[in-house]
Amino acid sequence: MVISSIDLKDGQVVQLKNGKDLVLARDDADALINDFDFYGEVAVIDLDAAMGHVDAKGNTVNTPLLKSLLRKGNVRTGGGVRSVKRARELISLGAEKVIVGSSAFKPDAKSGQDILNTEFLDELVNAIGKDRIIISVDCINGNIAVKGWTETLSVPLVEAAKAAEKYASELLFTCVEKEGCMQGTDMDLVKSLRSAVKCRVVAAGGVSSVEEIAELEKLGCDVQLGMALYTGKVSLKDSFMECVDWKKVDGMVPVIAQSTHGEVLMMGYANREALAKTFDTKKLTFFSRTRNVLWTKGETSGHFLEVKKLRVDCDRDTILATVIPHGGVCHTGSWTCFGADPDEHSSLERLYDVIAERFANPKPGSYTATLDGKRVREKVEEEAEEICEAEGKEEVIWEAADLLYFVSVLMYKEGVNWKDVLDELDRRHKEK
């Protein structure tokens, strides 16, 4: 699959040729990550950090933008990760994985001697876990490149990869000579790398066609794509379509629809045409095997499924669609096809959505719509005192429900949602 790359330099999104020459610069990082995340994972790279352009705290001009992007999708990040503290911080801020490059290797590494900075890598594995670590095995003329690709070590790619695999869940390979040149990657080097290691391999640098992406997919490699995306030479829609194992599923891939809150709603089948229509309309579309026709969920009832993102599984034979349901999902009228309840199950997110709706479109007699900032704070204080005084399970449940309701109203008034709060709890958990 394709991992879209957002490279940051001087506070902008950029694309460089051979890691040096500026080809393009943009200021729409938020729009880019929203688009890219629809199709798959996103890599956010701080090029200034990679080049060592950091202040005393280890920050760059890109740091505010980087932090804002880390929780806006399935994001991995890298560039100048030189300490365990920095890696842990990036994970706490929302990065799913951290990419480590130069710091993984010894500055004086020579072929036949110790290659890796094992002291650093052992500490890193203990701090964030092997599953969260990606090691860059970038090369120039077949040898490992470090320090923002300004230096090379006398260490062949395959030798370095075999050593690095022990410490990482993935290896990110960039053929530096091909980077940004739109002339294809070094397929022989990729094949050598793929056959040498068992972990996930992501290829980058020069990939410039859907056909090449499909070829790399058959080798068992994912692709991190930059220049070809920004210049429009490759589309994420076409890339996604080519990476599905259509032969394995006999032309019909199972598609599981899941709400943004994680509830499984339904399952259907899609052929290429149905999947293409889903991409074009952002409404989940299937192929009816009984009626032998294409159908978009909700085309008659109006209860369509608005698609927020699509993910293909590790075997490339099942798709998970994250959706926002507009009405009941099942033809019986139930909220899901796996239950008889006509309504969405209660959750903090659903409560928040109802509160938001009450303020946006107040109904006659709505209590929620009457709550101003001062009154809701008084109610939070009142309900907090009452839950402290509650005795027994039933009283605690009753008072907790009241408290959560008023806290949700206060949060809405301040522009805070439950994802913001849960993200902060997640950050605190991962910071330790």
C-alpha positions in Angstrom: 0.0 0.0 0.0 1.0 3.6 -0.4 2.1 5.7 2.6 1.8 9.4 1.6 4.7 11.6 2.6 4.4 15.2 4.0 7.9 16.6 4.2 8.3 19.8 6.3 11.0 22.5 5.7 11.0 26.1 6.8 7.4 25.7 8.0 6.1 24.5 4.6 5.3 21.3 2.9 8.1 20.7 0.4 9.4 18.2 -2.2 13.2 18.0 -2.8 15.2 16.3 -5.6 18.0 14.1 -4.2 17.2 15.5 -0.8 18.7 18.9 -1.7 17.1 20.8 -4.5 13.7 22.4 -3.8 11.1 21.5 -6.4 7.9 22.7 -4.8 6.6 24.2 -1.6 3.0 24.4 -0.3 1.2 25.8 2.7 -1.8 23.4 2.9 -0.6 20.7 5.3 -4.0 20.3 7.0 -5.8 19.8 3.7 -3.1 17.3 2.5 -3.3 15.1 5.6 -7.1 15.0 5.4 -6.9 13.9 1.8 -4.0 11.4 2.3 -5.5 9.8 5.5 -8.5 8.7 3.5 -6.4 6.2 1.6 -3.9 5.0 4.2 -1.0 5.9 6.5 0.8 9.2 6.4 4.5 9.9 7.0 5.3 13.4 8.4 9.0 14.2 8.1 10.8 17.2 9.7 13.6 17.8 7.2 15.1 20.7 9.2 15.4 18.3 12.2 17.1 15.8 10.0 19.7 18.4 9.0 20.3 19.3 12.6 18.6 22.8 12.4 17.2 22.6 15.9 17.1 24.9 18.9 18.3 24.1 22.5 15.0 22.3 23.2 15.4 20.2 20.0 12.6 22.1 18.2 12.6 23.5 14.6 10.5 26.0 12.8 8.3 23.0 11.8 7.6 21.8 15.3 4.1 23.6 15.8 2.9 22.3 12.5 4.3 18.8 13.1 2.5 18.6 16.5 -0.8 19.7 14.9 -0.6 16.9 12.3 0.3 14.0 14.5 -3.3 13.2 15.6 -5.0 13.9 12.3 -4.6 10.5 10.9 -2.6 7.3 11.1 0.7 9.1 11.3 4.3 8.0 11.5 7.0 10.6 11.9 10.8 11.1 11.6 13.6 13.5 11.0 16.3 14.1 13.5 15.1 11.7 16.2 18.4 11.5 18.1 17.2 10.7 21.6 14.9 8.3 23.4 13.2 11.3 25.1 12.3 12.8 21.7 11.0 9.5 20.4 8.8 9.0 23.5 7.5 12.6 23.1 6.5 12.1 19.5 4.6 8.9 20.5 2.9 10.8 23.3 1.9 13.5 20.9 0.1 11.0 18.6 2.6 9.4 16.3 1.9 5.7 15.8 5.5 5.0 14.9 8.8 6.8 15.0 11.3 6.7 12.1 15.0 6.6 13.2 17.8 7.2 10.8 21.3 8.3 11.5 21.0 7.7 15.3 20.6 4.0 14.6 24.1 3.7 13.2 27.6 4.2 14.6 29.3 7.3 13.1 32.5 5.2 12.5 30.7 2.1 11.4 32.8 0.0 9.0 31.9 -3.2 7.2 32.8 -6.2 9.3 32.6 -4.2 12.6 29.7 -3.1 14.7 27.2 -1.3 12.5 24.5 -0.2 14.9 24.3 2.1 17.8 23.0 -0.8 19.9 23.1 1.1 23.2 20.7 3.7 21.8 18.5 1.1 20.1 18.2 -1.1 23.2 17.1 1.9 25.2 14.6 2.9 22.5 13.0 -0.6 22.3 12.7 -0.6 26.1 11.1 2.9 26.1 8.5 2.6 23.2 8.6 -1.0 22.0 9.9 -2.5 18.8 6.5 -2.3 17.2 6.7 1.5 17.2 10.1 1.7 15.7 11.0 2.1 12.0 14.6 2.3 11.0 15.6 4.1 7.8 18.1 2.2 5.7 18.7 4.9 3.1 21.5 4.3 0.7 23.7 6.0 -1.9 25.5 3.8 -4.4 24.5 0.8 -2.3 25.9 2.1 1.0 24.0 3.5 4.0 23.5 7.3 4.0 23.3 9.3 7.2 23.1 12.9 8.5 20.4 14.0 6.1 22.1 12.0 3.3 25.1 14.2 3.4 27.4 11.4 4.5 27.7 7.7 3.6 29.1 4.8 5.7 31.1 1.9 4.4 28.2 -0.4 5.1 26.2 -2.2 2.4 22.4 -1.9 2.4 21.6 -5.6 3.0 24.2 -5.9 5.8 22.7 -2.9 7.6 19.2 -4.1 7.1 19.9 -7.5 8.6 21.4 -5.9 11.7 18.6 -3.3 12.0 15.7 -5.8 11.7 16.2 -6.9 15.3 15.2 -3.5 16.6 12.4 -2.5 14.3 9.0 -3.5 13.1 9.7 -1.9 9.7 12.6 -0.8 7.5 12.2 2.3 5.4 14.4 2.1 2.3 15.1 5.2 0.2 17.3 5.1 -2.9 18.7 8.6 -2.5 19.9 8.9 -6.1 16.4 8.3 -7.3 14.6 10.5 -4.7 12.4 13.1 -6.4 13.7 12.2 -9.9 10.5 10.5 -11.0 12.4 7.8 -12.9 11.6 4.7 -10.9 13.3 3.2 -7.9 16.2 0.7 -7.9 14.2 -2.5 -8.1 17.2 -4.8 -7.8 18.2 -3.2 -4.5 14.6 -3.5 -3.3 14.5 -7.2 -4.2 17.8 -7.8 -2.4 16.5 -6.0 0.7 13.1 -7.8 0.6 14.7 -11.3 0.4 17.2 -10.5 3.2 14.7 -9.5 6.0 11.3 -10.8 7.3 9.9 -7.5 8.7 7.8 -5.0 6.8 9.7 -3.1 4.1 8.7 0.3 2.8 10.3 1.5 -0.4 10.8 5.2 -1.3 12.7 7.3 -3.7 11.8 7.6 -7.4 8.6 5.6 -7.5 6.6 7.2 -10.2 3.8 4.9 -11.6 0.9 2.8 -10.4 2.5 -0.1 -12.3 5.7 0.2 -10.2 3.6 0.4 -7.0 1.8 -2.8 -8.1 5.1 -4.5 -8.8 6.5 -3.6 -5.4 3.2 -4.8 -3.8 3.8 -8.2 -5.4 7.3 -8.3 -3.9 5.7 -7.7 -0.5 6.8 -4.1 -0.2 4.8 -1.0 0.6 5.6 2.4 -0.9 6.2 5.8 0.6 5.3 8.3 -2.0 6.0 12.0 -2.4 6.8 13.7 -5.6 4.6 11.5 -7.8 1.6 12.4 -5.6 2.3 16.2 -5.6 2.8 16.4 -9.3 -0.3 14.3 -10.0 1.6 11.5 -11.8 0.2 8.9 -9.4 -3.3 9.0 -7.8 -4.0 7.4 -4.4 -7.3 6.1 -5.7 -5.6 4.1 -8.5 -2.8 3.0 -6.2 -5.3 1.7 -3.6 -7.2 -0.2 -6.3 -4.1 -1.9 -7.6 -3.0 -3.0 -4.2 -6.2 -5.0 -3.5 -5.6 -8.7 -4.2 -8.5 -9.0 -6.7 -7.4 -12.4 -7.9 -7.4 -13.8 -4.4 -11.0 -12.6 -3.7 -12.2 -13.5 -7.2 -13.0 -9.9 -8.1 -15.2 -9.3 -5.0 -13.5 -7.9 -1.9 -15.4 -8.0 1.4 -16.0 -4.5 2.8 -16.7 -4.0 6.6 -18.4 -0.7 7.6 -17.4 0.6 11.0 -18.6 3.8 12.7 -16.1 6.5 13.7 -16.8 5.3 17.3 -15.6 1.8 16.4 -19.0 0.0 16.1 -19.2 -2.6 13.3 -22.3 -1.8 11.2 -22.5 -4.0 8.2 -20.5 -6.1 5.7 -20.9 -6.3 1.9 -18.9 -6.9 -1.2 -17.4 -4.6 -3.8 -15.9 -5.1 -7.2 -13.5 -2.6 -8.9 -16.4 -0.5 -10.2 -18.1 -0.3 -6.8 -14.8 0.7 -5.0 -14.1 3.3 -7.6 -17.6 4.8 -7.1 -17.0 4.9 -3.3 -13.8 6.9 -3.9 -15.6 9.3 -6.3 -18.7 9.9 -4.2 -17.4 9.3 -0.6 -20.6 7.2 -0.1 -20.1 3.5 0.5 -21.0 1.5 -2.6 -21.3 -2.3 -3.0 -22.0 -4.9 -5.7 -25.1 -7.0 -5.1 -24.3 -10.6 -5.9 -28.0 -11.6 -5.8 -29.2 -8.8 -8.1 -26.0 -8.5 -10.1 -26.0 -4.7 -9.9 -24.0 -1.9 -8.3 -25.7 -0.2 -5.3 -24.9 2.7 -3.1 -26.0 2.2 0.5 -29.0 4.5 1.2 -29.8 5.2 -2.5 -33.5 4.5 -1.8 -33.8 5.0 2.0 -31.5 8.0 2.2 -29.6 6.3 5.0 -26.2 6.5 3.3 -22.8 5.8 4.8 -20.4 8.7 4.5 -16.9 7.3 4.1 -14.2 9.0 6.2 -11.3 6.6 5.3 -10.6 3.2 3.9 -8.0 0.6 5.0 -7.1 -2.7 3.4 -5.9 -5.5 5.7 -2.5 -7.1 5.8 -3.5 -9.8 3.3 -5.0 -7.2 0.9 -8.2 -9.2 0.7 -10.5 -7.2 3.1 -11.3 -3.5 3.3 -12.4 -1.6 6.5 -14.4 1.5 5.8 -14.8 4.0 8.6 -18.1 5.8 8.0 -20.6 8.2 9.4 -24.1 6.7 9.2 -26.9 8.9 8.1 -29.8 6.9 9.6 -30.2 3.3 10.4 -27.9 1.0 8.6 -29.8 -2.3 8.4 -32.7 -2.8 6.0 -34.7 -3.8 9.0 -34.3 -0.4 10.4 -31.7 -1.3 13.1 -28.7 0.8 13.7 -26.4 -2.1 12.7 -26.9 -5.4 10.8 -25.6 -7.2 14.0 -28.3 -6.1 16.4 -32.0 -5.2 16.7 -31.6 -1.8 18.4 -33.0 0.9 16.1 -30.8 3.6 17.7 -27.1 4.1 17.9 -25.7 2.9 21.2 -25.0 5.6 23.8 -21.4 6.9 24.0 -19.7 10.1 25.1 -19.3 11.0 21.4 -23.0 10.5 20.7 -23.9 12.6 23.8 -21.6 15.4 22.6 -23.2 15.2 19.1 -26.7 15.6 20.5 -25.6 18.5 22.6 -24.0 20.2 19.6 -27.2 19.7 17.6 -29.3 21.2 20.4 -27.3 24.4 20.3 -27.1 24.5 16.5 -30.8 23.9 16.0 -32.6 24.5 19.4 -36.0 22.9 19.7 -38.8 24.5 21.7 -38.4 23.6 25.4 -34.8 22.4 25.0 -33.1 22.6 28.4 -29.7 22.2 26.8 -30.1 25.3 24.6 -30.8 27.5 27.7 -27.4 26.7 29.4 -25.0 29.6 29.2 -21.4 29.5 30.3 -22.0 30.7 33.9 -25.0 28.3 34.5 -23.3 25.2 33.2 -20.2 25.8 35.4 -22.6 26.1 38.4 -24.2 22.8 37.4 -20.8 21.0 37.0 -19.9 22.1 40.6 -23.3 21.0 41.9 -23.2 17.6 40.2 -19.5 17.0 41.2 -20.6 17.6 44.9 -23.6 15.3 44.5 -21.6 12.4 43.0 -19.2 12.7 46.0 -22.1 12.4 48.3 -23.8 9.5 46.4 -24.2 6.2 48.2 -24.6 2.9 46.4 -24.2 1.8 42.8 -27.5 3.2 41.5 -27.0 6.7 43.0 -23.4 6.8 41.6 -24.7 5.8 38.2 -27.4 8.5 38.2 -25.1 11.3 39.4 -22.2 10.3 37.1 -24.6 10.5 34.1 -25.7 14.0 35.2 -22.0 15.1 35.7 -20.9 13.7 32.3 -23.8 15.6 30.6 -22.9 18.9 32.1 -19.2 18.4 31.6 -20.0 17.7 27.9 -22.0 20.9 27.6 -19.1 22.9 29.2 -16.6 21.2 26.8 -18.8 22.1 23.8 -19.0 25.7 25.0 -15.2 25.9 25.1 -14.7 24.2 21.7 -13.3 21.0 23.3 -14.5 17.5 22.2 -14.1 14.1 23.7 -11.4 13.1 21.2 -9.3 16.0 22.5 -9.7 14.7 26.1 -9.0 11.1 25.2 -6.0 12.2 23.1 -4.6 14.0 26.2 -5.1 10.9 28.4 -3.4 8.9 25.7 -0.5 11.4 25.6 -0.1 11.1 29.4 -0.2 7.3 29.2 2.5 7.2 26.5 4.6 9.9 28.2 5.4 7.6 31.1 
